[in-house]
Amino acid sequence: MVRLRWVFGALLLVLLSFPGLNAAAQATPAPADDAGTLFVADPAAEALYAFALPDLTLAATLDDVVMNTHAGFLPLPDGRLLLIDDAADELLAVQRTADALEVVGRVAVPADVTHLAVDPALTYALVGAISDTAALTLVDLATYTASSLPVEAGEAGVMLGGDPLTVYHRNDAALQVEAYPVTAFLAGDTTPSAAVPTGAFGHGEAIDHARGRLYLATDDGVDVVGLTADGLQYETTWPWAANDRDGGRAYFARLTPDGSHFITYIANREGEETAWGEWSNDLYLVDLETDTVTRSELAPGVVFRFALAGNLALFFAMTPAGDQAILVDADPASATFGQTLTTIPLASLSNGPQAGESPWEAESRIAALTPDGATGFISHGGDGVISVIDTQAGVVSQQLAVPTSLAGGGYMIAVNEGVPFVDTVAR
């Protein structure tokens, strides 16, 4: 099955190379060295930076862009990077040339976007928003035209896939996941073709195109919903409690690059916020062939999102005693899969969380990894610096200066054109 996914990814890249297909993206030449790009967003400074990999020179800047960090980045294999610009309420498709960042497509979307996804063939992007009038918006990725559907939503979680192509919508208001075939969606049909109840306070989704399943994190655990010929079928709920560890839940879910495992972290933030240094965080893995759950200790303190690429997962943890990067083995074939390989001390933030105070008013960080997992990045919010990590050596190899302060930690992603993706939800 893994081999079939790689064949599909290669076939997709061949199709994208034909003239006339994804013409907007084809019109923009790739960077001359084709070595990749570290994209760094500073929403507070209304800036998006592109650093060339591997030398990390600042190659280009795009101003007047307020990147929506909740929705995240979504890199496409054809070189386009999708993001939401909160300043203009637009979905942007950005592509780096040798010395510039070009907006190769843009389209207006509702305000207060929460999530973003695409289908594997890159036909549409799906935008979810907290909106009373247009919670769901489909964007044609060839023409950058949009069609919106006014449905009840709450904080809309979105995925796009299936056969026929279908919009999958986590509806917080009704506590259910809903299916809207794209043909019906474009016709304005607001009645879902199928719906399955979910647990409360859903947040954190992944779509498994290979197995035809949706994974939805809720207070109860991870609801697993199958994509069937009739629409949707509830399969099971993976519990948060496992391996004699319990408490807390996850909000940010990924699939491993080979598509074999569901991976996230459980944050147990019980008690007062001022005691954040005592919070516990666990790694949570599920084998998607057997539905076997594994939960293990990760780190105390504040852990927020993580990067996943190659055979590694990169986390950071902030504690009163100091901050650290954490490298976890994400290779299912490895004897140390799911174990911490090394921890790396990080320089303190000038205005980071303080003991006895709420951490949410302080500066923070974000993590990124190059697609091969060889280089990691962790930002220093408020200080305008990024720690560059040699993951093989397990050390910070340099400090990369950014033109602005990266208030709140900013946001980052490292990409290489042509790298196929497994999970098609923005992170």
C-alpha angles and dihedrals in degrees: 000000000000088000090053091052091052090048090051091049091050092047090051091053091050091051091049090056094065116105114260095024112113087352094178091060093041091057091068118073117227121242111289095241092044086209098130141256139258106215114202121187124198103186094180089057092041091235140128118197130197117205116191116237134258098011094043097222115158101255102174146350131212113201132201094035121129102195115211103233094188092062091040131193126312114196115199122211090239091065101262119127116208122208140151118248106209092190093065099020090237139135106233129200107203127187130185119228122189093283109004146051110235126196099221094177139012137173135175116255132179119280123260098039114189107176143017134197142164136204119250093253091054092236097131143012117215119211124195122198142176093247137139092210110033115015094161127045128180116205121197104227093207098051102019092229120145136217119190131200122204105221134149107266126149103196098352117223113197141198132166128206145081132106113301091033108262140185112232114200128189102213109202093183095058096029094234142104114238136200123219115178107226092236090056091042092055089049090057097250107160095186113097116232089220139003136189125193117246136192122272127280097018115198127151122047139183131182121215106206093179095057099028097240140130122215117203124183114217137157089274097052134272113328112213115207123184124219106229137175087260094049118260136008126188109231110172146313120244108218122232090223112081141140091022091301124114144157129081131036142233129257103177120059134185141171119233113254092256090051094236101113142037110227133189141128129250116226114203103196100165117151131028120342089231088067092058092132088069095053114117128221126195134192112240121199132175125192102224094207095055103019088232111162123212123186123183139166115274112168143311126249128033116348117175124183121315143220124249126192141130106357096325143084117204120206133170127210126198117204135164088252093055143292128275143184116232123206115201126191106246097175108113090201092057124099088226096048110154094014128119108255097188144337122224124201115236128206111258121259114249090229102020127143115302128212112263094020132092109268094213095076093053132079120279144187143239131206134220138176133200111248091256091050092235097120130037131194131202121181128224104220114221093009100076093231136119123202109224112210128204097212096195093053093037095226141113101256099187146346113245115209118219121202093238135040101259091227110208090012096292116227134277145186131174115212143178120199112245098030107131119224131222102194114047101199120106118252 
